[in-house]
Amino acid sequence: FRLHAVAFPIWTFAVMAGAIWAQYAWGRYWGWDPKETWAFVSWVAYAAYLHARVTAGWRGRGAAGIALVGYLTMLFNFIGVNIFIPGLHSYAGL
């Protein structure tokens, strides 16, 4: 839990910095590229995990289930999107 609580604000900053950079480079903050979209899905999953832990007091299986969903979305974002879904940030066309 502590690792997620520390890493989530850093990750939020990184996503926001990427959007600002995209505006500078391509003239748009968000383009609904598969990599961007799955990064957002992963961000929402971990936000739900932290919200459930902090506000609802979830422990045990429930919190672990949400964390597992977040991990799987992150894993798919790093591996699956690059291989299977064509887009600006992927290698599916190679």
For each residue, the residues with C-beta under 8 A, 3 or more apart:
1: 4 5 53 63
2: 5 6
3: 6 7
4: 1 7 8 46 49 50 67
5: 1 2 8 50
6: 2 3 9 10
7: 3 4 10 11
8: 4 5 11 12 46 47 50
9: 6 12 13
10: 6 7 13 14
11: 7 8 14 15 43 46
12: 8 9 15 16 43
13: 9 10 16 17
14: 10 11 17 18
15: 11 12 18 19 39 40 43
16: 12 13 19 20
17: 13 14 20 21
18: 14 15 21 22
19: 15 16 22 23 29 30
20: 16 17 23 24 29
21: 17 18 24 25
22: 18 19 25 26 28 29 30 31
23: 19 20 26 27 28 29
24: 20 21
25: 21 22
26: 22 23 31
27: 23
28: 22 23 31
29: 19 20 22 23
30: 19 22 36
31: 22 26 28 36 88
32: 36 37
33: 36 37 87 88 89
34: 37 38 81 85 86 87 89 90
35: 38 39 77 81 82 87 88 89 90
36: 30 31 32 33 39 40 89
37: 32 33 34 40 41
38: 34 35 41 42 73 76 77 81
39: 15 35 36 42 43 77
40: 15 36 37 43 44
41: 37 38 44 45 73 77
42: 38 39 45 46 70 73 74 77
43: 11 12 15 39 40 46 47
44: 40 41 47 48
45: 41 42 48 49 66 69 70 73
46: 4 8 11 42 43 49 50 67 70
47: 8 43 44 50 51
48: 44 45 51 52 66 70
49: 4 45 46 52 53 63 66 67 70
50: 4 5 8 46 47 53 54
51: 47 48 54 55 56
52: 48 49 55 56 58 62 63 66
53: 1 49 50 56 57 58 59 63
54: 50 51
55: 51 52
56: 51 52 53
57: 53
58: 52 53 62 63 66
59: 53 62 63
60: 63 64
61: 64 65
62: 52 58 59 65 66
63: 1 49 52 53 58 59 60 66 67
64: 60 61 67 68
65: 61 62 68 69
66: 45 48 49 52 58 62 63 69 70
67: 4 46 49 63 64 70 71
68: 64 65 71 72
69: 45 65 66 72 73
70: 42 45 46 48 49 66 67 73 74
71: 67 68 74 75
72: 68 69 75 76
73: 38 41 42 45 69 70 76 77
74: 42 70 71 77 78
75: 71 72 78 79 80
76: 38 72 73 79 80 81
77: 35 38 39 41 42 73 74 80 81
78: 74 75 81 82
79: 75 76 82 83
80: 75 76 77 83 84 85
81: 34 35 38 76 77 78 84 85 87 89 90
82: 35 78 79 89 90 91 92
83: 79 80 90 91 92
84: 80 81 92
85: 34 80 81 90 92
86: 34 90 92 93
87: 33 34 35 81 90 92
88: 31 33 35
89: 33 34 35 36 81 82
90: 34 35 81 82 83 85 86 87 93
91: 82 83 94
92: 82 83 84 85 86 87
93: 86 90
94: 91
